[in-house]
Amino acid sequence: MFRMILDLIKKPFFILSMSALLSLTALLAALFSEAFLGLEPCILCIYQRIPFAIVIAFWLISFFKRSSLKVMSALSSIALLINSGIATYHTGVEQKWWASAFEGCTVPANFFSNEPQSILENILSTPSARCDEIPWQDPLLGLSMANYNIALCFGLFAALFLSLYLSKTTKDDQKQTVVDAA
């Protein structure tokens, strides 16, 4: 079983394909939770979707141009690591470990201004979901979607990185074996 998993990890296209599939699943789950469960995303939630879309685009490029597989896998791993970082930042905002630096994550300072035009502008420009409020938590573990996103993205980053490393090592080993045999 371990040998079979190791053989699959050594195949960058397989790992990139699984990363793209899981990225698509994460995007669809986010859209489903909006459309059918009534959850509204904050700006950080939206930012976390961008790397998933990038991974899918990189997979499409590698699908049609296999010569770019290693570069697309490397770029996908970087995108997923960045996504893990955004999710970590989002978790910190949710847990109130730090204040968000992104506009739209908190109520603006002049939100309660006495000028009618200013109040209307603030209401229309403020997103409906706040970054420091957790819209959904796992009832068993108490984890938010941002927490799960950290684990998912970091795990996919590690799998892609390991796949690239092992596929390179395997080819180097094969070349050495051919040289030793000669």
N, C-alpha and C positions, 0 to 999 in steps of 0.2 A: 504494500500500500504506500509506504513512504517513498519507495523507488518510483512508483507511478506518479506521485505528486511532484517529485523532483524532476522527472522527465517532462512533465507539463510546464513547470516553472522555467525550464531551459528553453521554452519556445516563446520568444517575445511577441509573436503575432497572436498567439492564444491568450497571453496575459493582457495584451492591449485590447483584444476583442472582449475579454471579460470585463476589463475596466470600462470600456465604452458601453457595454450592456448594463453594468451597474450604474453608470452615470446616467444613462437613459432612464433606468428604473427610478433613480433618485429624482430626476426632473419630473417624471410622470407622477410620482408620489406627491411631490410638492404641488403640482397642478391639481391633482385629485383632492388633496386636503383643502385647497382653496375653493374649488368648484363645488365639492360635495360635503365637506365637513365644516365649511364656513371659517376656516383659519385664514387670517390675513397676514401676508408677509411684511416684515419691516425691511428697511433698506439693506441691512446686513444679510438678511435672508436672500434678497435678490442678488447681492454680490456673490453669494455662495453658489449660485446657479451658473454663473459665467464659466468657471473652470470646468464644470461638467460638460457644458456645450463645447468648450474648446477640446476636451478629450474626445468627444464624438467626432468633431471635425478632423482631428489628427488621425483617428482611426480610419475615417473615410479616405484621407490622403494616402495612408499606408495600404489600404485595401486596393486602391487603383494604381499605386506606384510602390511596389514592394521594396524597391531600392532605398526608399526613405524610411523603412520600418524602424531602424535603430534611432534615427533622429526623432521621429514622431513619438516613439516610446519614451525617449529621454525628455522631450518637451511635455509629454503627458504626465510623466512623473513629477516634473517641476510644477505643472498646473495643479496637480492634486496636493502637493505639499503646500502650495500657496492657499488652496482651499482649506486645508487643515488648519493653517495659520489664521485665516479669516474666521473659521468656526471657533477656534480657541479664543480669539478676540471677542467674538459674539458671546461665548460662554461667560467670559469675564464681565461683559456688560450686563448679561442676564443675572449673574450672581452679585452684581453691584460691587465687584472687586475694583473696578475703575469706571469712570464716566466715558461715554462714547465721544469720539472726536468727529463723528460723522453727523452732518446736519440731517435732521429728520429723525434722529434717534431719541431726541429729547424735545420737550416743549420749548419753543424759543423764548428768550428772556422778555421780549416785548409782546408776548402773546396776549396778555390781558390789558393791552393799551386801551385808553378810553375813546380812541378815534374809531368810528364805525367802519371806515374803509380799511384800516389796518387790521381790525379784528376779522373782517371777511377775508382779506388776503391771507392771513395766517391760517384760518380754518381751511381754506381751499388748498393751501400749499403744504399743509402738514399731513404726512401719511397717516392712515388710520391705525396702523400698528406701531407700537413702540418697541425699540430694540431691547429695552431693559425689563420688559415683561415677557414671561414665558407663556406662549399661547397653548402649548401642549406639553405635558410631561408623561413619561412612561409611568403607569400606575404601580408597577412592581419595583422598578429601580429608581424612579424619580429623575430619570435623565431626560433632557430636552432634545429636540431635533438637532440643535447645534452640537450637543455632546455626541450624538450618534454620528454626525457628520465628521467630527474629528477622527473617530475610530475608523470609519469607512475610508476616508480620504488618505489617512496616514497608512492604513493597511494596503490600499491600492498603490500608493507611492512605494512602499517597501517591496511589494510584489513586482512592480515594474523595474525597480532598481536592481533587485535580486535577479530577475530574469535577464536583464542586460548584462549583468556581471557574470552570471553562470553561462550564458550563451557565448560570451567572449572567452571565458576560461575553457569551456569545452572545445571551442575551435582551436585555441592555442595548444591544448593538450593533444588534439588530433594532429595538428601540424608537427608537434614535437615527436609524436609516435611515428609519423611518416619519415621524419628526418633520422630518428633512431634506427628504423628498419633498413634504411638505405645504407 
